Amino acid sequence: MKLKRIMAGILAASAVFSLTACQTQNTSSTDTSSKNDTTSSVTEESKNDDESKTDSGEKLTLKVLTHRTDRKEDGSLEKMTDAFEEKYNCTVEYQAFKDYAGDVSTMMSTTSYGDVLMIPDTVKVAELGNFFEPLGSYDELKETYMWADQKMYDGTVYGLAHLGSVSGGICYNKKVWEAAGITTAPKTAEEFINALKAIEEKTDAIPYYTNYKDASWTASQWCSLVMSASGNANYETDKLTKKEDLFIEGDAYYNVFKLMYDIYSDSSLIESDPMGTDWEGSKLMIAKGEIATMTMGSWAVSQFKQIAADNGLNPDDIGYMPAPFTAKDGKQYAQLAADYCMGVNKNSAADVKELGKKYIEWFIKDSGFSESEQSVNALKGSKLPGYLSAFEGCEYFTANTAPEGLTGVWNAIDNDSEVGIWAGDSANFKLRMAEAAFAGEGDAGFKTIIDDMNAKWNATRDANEALSTYLAG
């Protein structure tokens, strides 16, 4: 097979990361000025559900900001929302953004940022209450919704996950893997790399596609493997309270990113020109079997299957396998994780805010969006998607809420240290690792980067007053 070559010294693209996968257990936030205002819960039965009008009798218009440009462009969002508009006698207008986090974060410097929106992770813990309306108390909402703690502070919830995913998985073309003689999902990093090598030797497919041109978010998909690799619902809290390095050999962060680094370091396993990749085009390539494997959240499965069906290909060729890591207890784990959380702009008119709360409840419970996307519904007790057959034997878990006193501390350390676990700027460690791998810097290059990140993390962690208070307590 023709050898794939990588040009060393590739410059990373500078961009703001737009989250499409899961969020961490400590991502919860608000402003104390409105934390006790929980009188209008999203779960309360609303009055006058059959109509939504202004005092003048005009129909209300609800502006919804979304990162799903694909579903805006294909019309499925509008079609889906017909039922909501009919029920509440209103109009819903969608505005979609390709650089969602960047564009919407800029809009939030004003009071005009839609009425309902996916909450960007750029909003700090202490500031959510400045921007978003309370949806209810955590004690109330946790009985109905998974991940109700994701945008919560001091018992008040400001955002609910519009859907979730099985985090910590790998998208793959089953037909290609079978052609390479691989019929069992790898359980270790070594088995995974050996499988990619078999694909290189026995098929014409690109074993692993980095999608590096869009590295601001595609490289961050590797972050979603960490919790599953740990198998520990208290992983982040334990790391804080034990004052551990972020990267420790044999631990989840190290294992996940060493696997990424080793794959990226082998030019025979990846595309020939990472800076020439095309995310939209890669969907058809994996459906055709031209690409064998990509690290993506389970949210991507429906998109790959859809592109296959649209092009006369077999959607069932698209599979999703667990992250190739086995915990110390000998088990494989898979995390159920939240995607973007929806909130209501606190600057919207009172009647529009009430309509926005109804929209969030309807979107999760009745829109059918998570089912059509083959994702995990945030409503407790919902059925998992059927394509997770490769996860048989895995143990599912949801990350635990950070204990009182540590709410938001993980994210604060991440932001203040500029480690940026989910960030995608050109100085970020994930992009640095990719560049070092492409340039053939070997294990020494990897060690230099993780040593730098550990130093930044530890210095910021040790200076964090909330953590110090908690540990002294």
Kinemage of the C-alpha trace (Angstrom):
@kinemage 1
@onewidth
@group {chain A} dominant
@subgroup {mainchain}
@vectorlist {calphas} color= white
{ca met a 1} P 0.000 0.000 0.000
{ca lys a 2} L 1.186 3.446 -0.797
{ca leu a 3} L 2.949 5.008 2.184
{ca lys a 4} L 1.230 8.039 3.616
{ca arg a 5} L 3.564 10.927 4.398
{ca ile a 6} L 3.154 13.756 6.860
{ca met a 7} L 4.823 17.168 6.588
{ca ala a 8} L 6.461 18.140 9.864
{ca gly a 9} L 5.887 21.473 11.556
{ca ile a 10} L 2.202 21.823 10.691
{ca leu a 11} L 0.734 24.947 12.238
{ca ala a 12} L -2.414 24.448 14.284
{ca ala a 13} L -5.540 26.389 13.435
{ca ser a 14} L -6.506 28.967 16.039
{ca ala a 15} L -10.159 28.744 16.954
{ca val a 16} L -12.564 28.665 19.869
{ca phe a 17} L -13.737 25.169 20.708
{ca ser a 18} L -17.404 24.498 20.055
{ca leu a 19} L -18.454 21.639 22.276
{ca thr a 20} L -20.256 18.693 20.610
{ca ala a 21} L -19.646 16.034 22.992
{ca cys a 22} L -19.900 15.713 26.618
{ca gln a 23} L -19.235 18.052 29.523
{ca thr a 24} L -17.531 17.351 32.831
{ca gln a 25} L -19.020 16.608 36.214
{ca asn a 26} L -17.921 19.932 37.695
{ca thr a 27} L -19.391 22.094 34.946
{ca ser a 28} L -22.022 23.880 36.992
{ca ser a 29} L -22.483 27.563 37.370
{ca thr a 30} L -24.523 30.629 38.224
{ca asp a 31} L -24.580 34.006 39.895
{ca thr a 32} L -25.682 34.240 43.515
{ca ser a 33} L -27.945 37.208 42.821
{ca ser a 34} L -30.632 34.935 41.393
{ca lys a 35} L -29.778 31.550 42.827
{ca asn a 36} L -32.850 31.355 45.036
{ca asp a 37} L -35.356 32.361 42.347
{ca thr a 38} L -36.815 28.944 41.562
{ca thr a 39} L -40.479 29.794 41.591
{ca ser a 40} L -41.074 29.087 37.906
{ca ser a 41} L -39.697 25.580 37.410
{ca val a 42} L -39.456 24.085 33.937
{ca thr a 43} L -41.242 21.026 35.308
{ca glu a 44} L -44.305 22.877 36.578
{ca glu a 45} L -47.476 22.507 34.560
{ca ser a 46} L -47.780 25.753 32.649
{ca lys a 47} L -50.931 27.804 32.504
{ca asn a 48} L -52.588 28.637 29.190
{ca asp a 49} L -50.537 26.018 27.339
{ca asp a 50} L -52.756 26.351 24.299
{ca glu a 51} L -51.600 29.844 23.413
{ca ser a 52} L -48.768 32.310 23.836
{ca lys a 53} L -49.584 35.911 23.048
{ca thr a 54} L -48.374 39.344 24.055
{ca asp a 55} L -50.639 41.755 25.904
{ca ser a 56} L -51.574 43.218 22.533
{ca gly a 57} L -52.746 39.807 21.335
{ca glu a 58} L -49.867 39.222 18.923
{ca lys a 59} L -48.286 35.783 18.748
{ca leu a 60} L -44.986 35.477 20.587
{ca thr a 61} L -41.796 34.778 18.702
{ca leu a 62} L -39.149 32.647 20.368
{ca lys a 63} L -35.595 32.990 19.050
{ca val a 64} L -33.509 29.847 19.543
{ca leu a 65} L -29.741 29.745 18.989
{ca thr a 66} L -28.277 26.382 17.964
{ca his a 67} L -24.974 24.775 16.994
{ca arg a 68} L -26.779 22.314 14.719
{ca thr a 69} L -26.230 24.018 11.385
{ca asp a 70} L -26.929 20.722 9.613
{ca arg a 71} L -30.416 20.386 11.087
{ca lys a 72} L -31.160 24.041 10.389
{ca glu a 73} L -30.064 23.696 6.778
{ca asp a 74} L -31.984 20.482 6.083
{ca gly a 75} L -35.169 21.933 7.585
{ca ser a 76} L -35.638 19.203 10.169
{ca leu a 77} L -35.538 21.605 13.133
{ca glu a 78} L -38.335 23.745 11.705
{ca lys a 79} L -40.390 20.706 10.743
{ca met a 80} L -39.974 19.198 14.181
{ca thr a 81} L -41.025 22.466 15.835
{ca asp a 82} L -44.345 22.698 13.995
{ca ala a 83} L -45.950 20.747 16.833
{ca phe a 84} L -44.655 23.173 19.463
{ca glu a 85} L -45.775 26.212 17.474
{ca glu a 86} L -49.221 24.720 17.059
{ca lys a 87} L -49.544 23.781 20.727
{ca tyr a 88} L -48.487 27.188 22.007
{ca asn a 89} L -49.699 29.335 19.102
{ca cys a 90} L -46.269 30.898 18.668
{ca thr a 91} L -43.424 31.217 16.181
{ca val a 92} L -39.977 29.708 16.731
{ca glu a 93} L -37.041 31.155 14.812
{ca tyr a 94} L -33.733 29.267 14.703
{ca gln a 95} L -30.334 30.851 14.221
{ca ala a 96} L -27.448 28.416 13.681
{ca phe a 97} L -23.714 29.045 14.075
{ca lys a 98} L -20.750 27.045 12.804
{ca asp a 99} L -18.435 28.559 15.426
{ca tyr a 100} L -21.141 28.397 18.026
{ca ala a 101} L -19.137 28.992 21.199
{ca gly a 102} L -17.124 31.813 19.673
{ca asp a 103} L -19.989 33.641 17.995
{ca val a 104} L -22.503 33.271 20.812
{ca ser a 105} L -19.955 34.223 23.472
{ca thr a 106} L -19.407 37.454 21.555
{ca met a 107} L -23.164 38.052 21.334
{ca met a 108} L -23.412 37.659 25.095
{ca ser a 109} L -21.498 40.901 25.570
{ca thr a 110} L -24.905 42.449 24.820
{ca thr a 111} L -28.376 41.539 26.068
{ca ser a 112} L -29.410 40.240 22.644
{ca tyr a 113} L -28.416 36.581 22.413
{ca gly a 114} L -31.646 34.859 21.551
{ca asp a 115} L -34.299 33.690 23.981
{ca val a 116} L -33.286 30.031 24.295
{ca leu a 117} L -29.724 28.953 23.626
{ca met a 118} L -27.157 26.254 24.161
{ca ile a 119} L -25.054 27.578 27.038
{ca pro a 120} L -21.428 28.080 25.936
{ca asp a 121} L -18.804 26.690 28.275
{ca thr a 122} L -17.075 30.063 28.049
{ca val a 123} L -19.556 31.324 30.646
{ca lys a 124} L -17.851 31.014 34.016
{ca val a 125} L -19.352 29.323 37.033
{ca ala a 126} L -19.949 32.527 38.955
{ca glu a 127} L -21.527 34.299 35.991
{ca leu a 128} L -24.321 32.057 34.686
{ca gly a 129} L -26.909 33.744 36.831
{ca asn a 130} L -26.028 37.034 35.134
{ca phe a 131} L -27.137 35.629 31.798
{ca phe a 132} L -29.707 32.890 32.368
{ca glu a 133} L -33.066 32.466 34.030
{ca pro a 134} L -33.372 29.846 36.827
{ca leu a 135} L -35.180 26.715 35.632
{ca gly a 136} L -35.823 25.218 39.052
{ca ser a 137} L -34.134 23.588 42.000
{ca tyr a 138} L -31.733 20.702 41.552
{ca asp a 139} L -33.572 18.597 44.129
{ca glu a 140} L -36.715 18.905 42.027
{ca leu a 141} L -35.240 18.549 38.545
{ca lys a 142} L -32.849 15.678 39.310
{ca glu a 143} L -35.847 13.382 39.714
{ca thr a 144} L -36.810 13.948 36.077
{ca tyr a 145} L -33.630 14.775 34.173
{ca met a 146} L -30.178 13.282 33.929
{ca trp a 147} L -27.290 15.716 34.237
{ca ala a 148} L -29.403 18.353 35.982
{ca asp a 149} L -26.254 19.358 37.853
{ca gln a 150} L -24.317 20.396 34.743
{ca lys a 151} L -25.419 24.035 34.904
{ca met a 152} L -26.278 24.181 38.582
{ca tyr a 153} L -24.936 26.187 41.462
{ca asp a 154} L -25.970 26.212 45.085
{ca gly a 155} L -29.009 24.081 44.369
{ca thr a 156} L -30.382 26.064 41.414
{ca val a 157} L -30.390 24.825 37.813
{ca tyr a 158} L -29.845 27.227 34.911
{ca gly a 159} L -29.636 24.814 32.017
{ca leu a 160} L -30.767 21.318 31.037
{ca ala a 161} L -29.006 19.000 28.595
{ca his a 162} L -30.783 18.988 25.229
{ca leu a 163} L -29.521 15.422 24.817
{ca gly a 164} L -26.653 13.225 25.902
{ca ser a 165} L -24.297 10.694 24.462
{ca val a 166} L -22.336 7.637 25.356
{ca ser a 167} L -19.026 9.334 25.858
{ca gly a 168} L -15.763 7.557 25.402
{ca gly a 169} L -16.328 5.720 22.146
{ca ile a 170} L -14.958 5.292 18.651
{ca cys a 171} L -16.898 5.524 15.377
{ca tyr a 172} L -15.883 2.922 12.811
{ca asn a 173} L -16.876 1.224 9.576
{ca lys a 174} L -17.722 -2.338 10.588
{ca lys a 175} L -17.284 -3.697 7.066
{ca val a 176} L -13.699 -2.387 6.877
{ca trp a 177} L -12.776 -3.733 10.301
{ca glu a 178} L -14.205 -7.130 9.413
{ca ala a 179} L -12.287 -7.118 6.111
{ca ala a 180} L -9.120 -6.633 8.161
{ca gly a 181} L -10.035 -9.695 10.213
{ca ile a 182} L -11.037 -7.781 13.346
{ca thr a 183} L -14.302 -9.009 14.821
{ca thr a 184} L -13.812 -8.148 18.492
{ca ala a 185} L -13.539 -4.578 19.759
{ca pro a 186} L -10.071 -3.831 21.203
{ca lys a 187} L -9.895 -3.527 24.968
{ca thr a 188} L -6.438 -1.963 25.268
{ca ala a 189} L -4.474 0.744 23.477
{ca glu a 190} L -2.050 -1.869 22.150
{ca glu a 191} L -4.876 -3.941 20.681
{ca phe a 192} L -6.352 -0.810 19.091
{ca ile a 193} L -3.103 0.193 17.364
{ca asn a 194} L -2.574 -3.387 16.188
{ca ala a 195} L -6.078 -3.300 14.698
{ca leu a 196} L -5.269 -0.074 12.824
{ca lys a 197} L -2.092 -1.685 11.496
{ca ala a 198} L -4.110 -4.661 10.262
{ca ile a 199} L -6.469 -2.278 8.450
{ca glu a 200} L -3.456 -0.592 6.835
{ca glu a 201} L -2.084 -3.926 5.652
{ca lys a 202} L -5.286 -5.603 4.497
{ca thr a 203} L -7.558 -2.824 3.160
{ca asp a 204} L -7.404 0.364 1.135
{ca ala a 205} L -9.026 2.426 3.891
{ca ile a 206} L -7.326 5.128 5.928
{ca pro a 207} L -7.069 3.341 9.297
{ca tyr a 208} L -7.595 6.479 11.391
{ca tyr a 209} L -8.777 9.918 10.258
{ca thr a 210} L -7.648 12.825 12.455
{ca asn a 211} L -9.840 15.522 10.868
{ca tyr a 212} L -7.029 17.789 11.975
{ca lys a 213} L -7.968 20.782 9.821
{ca asp a 214} L -10.845 21.315 12.271
{ca ala a 215} L -8.588 20.547 15.226
{ca ser a 216} L -10.176 23.239 17.382
{ca trp a 217} L -12.929 20.714 18.138
{ca thr a 218} L -11.964 17.389 16.564
{ca ala a 219} L -8.833 16.955 18.693
{ca ser a 220} L -10.959 17.696 21.748
{ca gln a 221} L -13.078 14.630 21.034
{ca trp a 222} L -10.287 12.661 22.692
{ca cys a 223} L -11.177 14.394 25.967
{ca ser a 224} L -14.475 12.527 25.970
{ca leu a 225} L -12.607 9.229 26.392
{ca val a 226} L -11.011 10.177 29.709
{ca met a 227} L -13.867 9.509 32.122
{ca ser a 228} L -14.657 6.159 30.498
{ca ala a 229} L -10.970 5.237 30.601
{ca ser a 230} L -10.918 6.023 34.321
{ca gly a 231} L -14.035 4.026 35.163
{ca asn a 232} L -14.414 6.364 38.123
{ca ala a 233} L -17.537 8.469 38.617
{ca asn a 234} L -15.570 10.657 41.057
{ca tyr a 235} L -12.460 10.904 38.891
{ca glu a 236} L -12.062 14.679 38.790
{ca thr a 237} L -12.941 15.157 42.453
{ca asp a 238} L -10.467 12.445 43.452
{ca lys a 239} L -7.730 14.062 41.394
{ca leu a 240} L -8.324 17.362 43.160
{ca thr a 241} L -8.545 16.026 46.687
{ca lys a 242} L -5.485 13.781 46.231
{ca lys a 243} L -3.628 16.697 44.597
{ca glu a 244} L -2.470 14.500 41.746
{ca asp a 245} L -0.796 15.530 38.509
{ca leu a 246} L -3.184 15.800 35.576
{ca phe a 247} L -0.998 13.412 33.556
{ca ile a 248} L 0.270 10.331 35.420
{ca glu a 249} L 1.546 7.320 33.507
{ca gly a 250} L -1.051 4.565 33.772
{ca asp a 251} L -3.834 7.037 34.595
{ca ala a 252} L -6.701 8.088 32.332
{ca tyr a 253} L -5.441 11.424 30.958
{ca tyr a 254} L -2.021 9.968 30.226
{ca asn a 255} L -3.403 6.777 28.659
{ca val a 256} L -5.880 8.550 26.393
{ca phe a 257} L -3.527 11.166 25.037
{ca lys a 258} L -0.592 8.802 24.734
{ca leu a 259} L -2.786 6.693 22.448
{ca met a 260} L -3.667 9.773 20.392
{ca tyr a 261} L -0.003 10.742 20.232
{ca asp a 262} L 1.129 7.266 19.168
{ca ile a 263} L -1.480 7.086 16.393
{ca tyr a 264} L -0.637 10.553 15.112
{ca ser a 265} L 3.064 9.666 15.200
{ca asp a 266} L 2.613 6.801 12.710
{ca ser a 267} L 2.096 8.295 9.260
{ca ser a 268} L 0.920 4.954 7.871
{ca leu a 269} L -2.150 5.005 10.132
{ca ile a 270} L -3.575 8.450 9.333
{ca glu a 271} L -4.518 10.602 6.344
{ca ser a 272} L -1.661 11.909 4.215
{ca asp a 273} L -2.465 15.591 4.763
{ca pro a 274} L -4.086 16.390 8.113
{ca met a 275} L -4.314 20.087 7.240
{ca gly a 276} L -6.340 19.217 4.153
{ca thr a 277} L -9.049 17.270 5.944
{ca asp a 278} L -12.761 17.960 5.514
{ca trp a 279} L -15.244 17.190 8.284
{ca glu a 280} L -18.325 17.189 6.067
{ca gly a 281} L -16.550 15.133 3.419
{ca ser a 282} L -15.284 12.654 6.008
{ca lys a 283} L -18.852 11.634 6.804
{ca leu a 284} L -19.273 10.201 3.322
{ca met a 285} L -15.756 8.740 3.371
{ca ile a 286} L -16.416 6.673 6.491
{ca ala a 287} L -19.799 5.623 5.100
{ca lys a 288} L -18.051 4.419 1.920
{ca gly a 289} L -15.347 2.627 3.860
{ca glu a 290} L -12.596 4.966 2.698
{ca ile a 291} L -12.045 5.819 6.375
{ca ala a 292} L -12.048 3.046 8.961
{ca thr a 293} L -12.056 4.886 12.273
{ca met a 294} L -12.625 8.268 13.952
{ca thr a 295} L -12.812 9.342 17.591
{ca met a 296} L -16.196 11.017 17.935
{ca gly a 297} L -19.016 11.056 20.447
{ca ser a 298} L -22.016 8.851 19.799
{ca trp a 299} L -23.774 11.971 18.489
{ca ala a 300} L -21.844 11.456 15.215
{ca val a 301} L -23.275 8.000 14.548
{ca ser a 302} L -26.627 9.296 13.295
{ca gln a 303} L -24.882 11.734 10.944
{ca phe a 304} L -22.709 8.996 9.454
{ca lys a 305} L -25.687 6.678 9.097
{ca gln a 306} L -27.764 9.409 7.476
{ca ile a 307} L -25.095 10.251 4.902
{ca ala a 308} L -24.824 6.539 4.123
{ca ala a 309} L -28.568 6.239 3.545
{ca asp a 310} L -28.639 9.407 1.439
{ca asn a 311} L -25.974 7.964 -0.860
{ca gly a 312} L -27.343 4.464 -1.303
{ca leu a 313} L -24.903 2.933 1.157
{ca asn a 314} L -25.610 0.653 4.101
{ca pro a 315} L -26.162 2.627 7.340
{ca asp a 316} L -25.584 -0.557 9.321
{ca asp a 317} L -21.915 -0.472 8.279
{ca ile a 318} L -21.469 2.364 10.781
{ca gly a 319} L -20.606 1.148 14.249
{ca tyr a 320} L -19.614 2.549 17.619
{ca met a 321} L -17.182 0.787 19.940
{ca pro a 322} L -16.041 1.427 23.509
{ca ala a 323} L -12.849 3.338 24.185
{ca pro a 324} L -9.998 0.810 24.072
{ca phe a 325} L -9.100 0.958 27.745
{ca thr a 326} L -9.595 -1.520 30.552
{ca ala a 327} L -9.738 -0.274 34.126
{ca lys a 328} L -7.650 -1.712 36.936
{ca asp a 329} L -10.582 -3.899 37.997
{ca gly a 330} L -10.531 -5.589 34.578
{ca lys a 331} L -13.749 -3.955 33.349
{ca gln a 332} L -14.493 -1.606 30.481
{ca tyr a 333} L -16.607 1.419 31.303
{ca ala a 334} L -18.701 3.858 29.296
{ca gln a 335} L -19.822 7.242 30.560
{ca leu a 336} L -23.274 8.614 29.878
{ca ala a 337} L -22.550 12.307 29.408
{ca ala a 338} L -24.460 15.498 28.712
{ca asp a 339} L -24.134 17.491 25.523
{ca tyr a 340} L -24.911 21.238 25.403
{ca cys a 341} L -27.353 22.474 28.034
{ca met a 342} L -30.192 24.791 27.043
{ca gly a 343} L -30.893 27.927 29.011
{ca val a 344} L -33.253 30.907 28.829
{ca asn a 345} L -31.925 34.436 28.328
{ca lys a 346} L -32.765 36.361 31.510
{ca asn a 347} L -33.007 39.583 29.469
{ca ser a 348} L -35.939 38.349 27.377
{ca ala a 349} L -39.447 39.595 28.075
{ca ala a 350} L -41.240 37.817 30.933
{ca asp a 351} L -43.782 36.093 28.704
{ca val a 352} L -41.050 35.002 26.286
{ca lys a 353} L -39.003 33.573 29.161
{ca glu a 354} L -41.973 31.473 30.253
{ca leu a 355} L -42.402 30.264 26.668
{ca gly a 356} L -38.689 29.469 26.577
{ca lys a 357} L -39.020 27.237 29.635
{ca lys a 358} L -41.896 25.407 27.958
{ca tyr a 359} L -39.744 24.980 24.858
{ca ile a 360} L -36.879 23.376 26.808
{ca glu a 361} L -39.233 20.948 28.517
{ca trp a 362} L -40.921 20.118 25.213
{ca phe a 363} L -37.621 19.731 23.364
{ca ile a 364} L -36.361 17.130 25.810
{ca lys a 365} L -39.605 15.265 26.455
{ca asp a 366} L -41.660 15.489 23.291
{ca ser a 367} L -39.708 16.752 20.263
{ca gly a 368} L -38.169 13.387 19.386
{ca phe a 369} L -34.877 15.119 18.560
{ca ser a 370} L -32.640 12.893 20.671
{ca glu a 371} L -34.292 9.806 19.209
{ca ser a 372} L -33.888 11.024 15.620
{ca glu a 373} L -30.243 11.781 16.367
{ca gln a 374} L -29.866 8.329 17.955
{ca ser a 375} L -28.574 10.021 21.082
{ca val a 376} L -29.353 9.549 24.754
{ca asn a 377} L -32.484 11.341 25.948
{ca ala a 378} L -31.906 13.449 29.059
{ca leu a 379} L -35.219 12.242 30.470
{ca lys a 380} L -34.519 9.626 33.124
{ca gly a 381} L -35.503 6.091 32.181
{ca ser a 382} L -35.218 6.659 28.434
{ca lys a 383} L -34.091 3.748 26.265
{ca leu a 384} L -30.508 3.723 24.992
{ca pro a 385} L -29.870 3.698 21.217
{ca gly a 386} L -29.742 0.258 19.594
{ca tyr a 387} L -26.387 0.719 17.863
{ca leu a 388} L -24.539 0.264 21.170
{ca ser a 389} L -24.316 -3.509 20.729
{ca ala a 390} L -20.499 -3.324 20.793
{ca phe a 391} L -20.795 -1.977 24.344
{ca glu a 392} L -22.213 -5.241 25.632
{ca gly a 393} L -20.250 -6.084 28.746
{ca cys a 394} L -19.332 -2.453 29.435
{ca glu a 395} L -20.510 -0.899 32.652
{ca tyr a 396} L -22.316 2.428 32.180
{ca phe a 397} L -21.971 5.238 34.677
{ca thr a 398} L -22.704 8.946 35.027
{ca ala a 399} L -20.136 11.241 36.619
{ca asn a 400} L -21.064 12.272 40.145
{ca thr a 401} L -21.785 15.844 41.087
{ca ala a 402} L -18.871 17.643 42.700
{ca pro a 403} L -19.328 17.844 46.477
{ca glu a 404} L -20.337 21.089 48.131
{ca gly a 405} L -17.312 23.316 48.256
{ca leu a 406} L -15.807 21.958 45.041
{ca thr a 407} L -18.517 23.029 42.611
{ca gly a 408} L -16.796 24.574 39.600
{ca val a 409} L -13.299 24.188 41.065
{ca trp a 410} L -12.115 21.772 38.364
{ca asn a 411} L -13.160 24.160 35.613
{ca ala a 412} L -11.676 27.138 37.438
{ca ile a 413} L -8.288 25.430 37.666
{ca asp a 414} L -8.523 24.344 34.039
{ca asn a 415} L -9.310 27.884 32.874
{ca asp a 416} L -6.926 29.757 35.168
{ca ser a 417} L -4.018 27.426 34.420
{ca glu a 418} L -4.692 27.801 30.671
{ca val a 419} L -4.365 24.035 30.311
{ca gly a 420} L -7.717 24.155 28.520
{ca ile a 421} L -8.849 20.526 28.520
{ca trp a 422} L -11.685 21.294 26.106
{ca ala a 423} L -10.163 24.409 24.555
{ca gly a 424} L -8.968 24.514 20.961
{ca asp a 425} L -6.584 27.467 20.650
{ca ser a 426} L -3.289 26.963 18.845
{ca ala a 427} L -1.289 26.804 22.094
{ca asn a 428} L -3.461 24.039 23.548
{ca phe a 429} L -1.771 20.820 24.654
{ca lys a 430} L -3.791 18.613 22.292
{ca leu a 431} L -2.683 20.588 19.257
{ca arg a 432} L 0.872 20.748 20.572
{ca met a 433} L 0.819 16.972 20.907
{ca ala a 434} L -0.453 16.572 17.369
{ca glu a 435} L 2.260 18.834 15.960
{ca ala a 436} L 4.968 17.018 17.923
{ca ala a 437} L 3.643 13.669 16.723
{ca phe a 438} L 3.494 14.776 13.094
{ca ala a 439} L 7.043 16.095 13.418
{ca gly a 440} L 8.316 12.759 14.748
{ca glu a 441} L 9.437 14.049 18.150
{ca gly a 442} L 8.760 10.691 19.794
{ca asp a 443} L 8.241 9.993 23.491
{ca ala a 444} L 10.516 12.882 24.465
{ca gly a 445} L 8.171 15.334 22.757
{ca phe a 446} L 5.168 13.871 24.562
{ca lys a 447} L 6.922 14.045 27.932
{ca thr a 448} L 7.899 17.686 27.438
{ca ile a 449} L 4.275 18.640 26.844
{ca ile a 450} L 2.770 16.717 29.755
{ca asp a 451} L 5.448 17.977 32.130
{ca asp a 452} L 4.563 21.530 31.103
{ca met a 453} L 0.838 20.883 31.593
{ca asn a 454} L 1.384 19.251 34.993
{ca ala a 455} L 3.423 22.244 36.165
{ca lys a 456} L 0.738 24.715 35.087
{ca trp a 457} L -2.054 22.595 36.553
{ca asn a 458} L -0.364 22.010 39.900
{ca ala a 459} L 0.623 25.645 40.433
{ca thr a 460} L -2.924 26.838 39.764
{ca arg a 461} L -4.492 24.037 41.798
{ca asp a 462} L -2.313 24.786 44.819
{ca ala a 463} L -3.264 28.464 44.627
{ca asn a 464} L -7.002 27.760 44.431
{ca glu a 465} L -8.594 29.080 47.621
{ca ala a 466} L -11.783 27.042 47.335
{ca leu a 467} L -9.855 23.783 47.115
{ca ser a 468} L -7.571 24.806 49.997
{ca thr a 469} L -10.599 25.639 52.125
{ca tyr a 470} L -12.263 22.358 51.233
{ca leu a 471} L -9.187 20.316 52.099
{ca ala a 472} L -8.697 22.186 55.349
{ca gly a 473} L -12.321 21.711 56.286
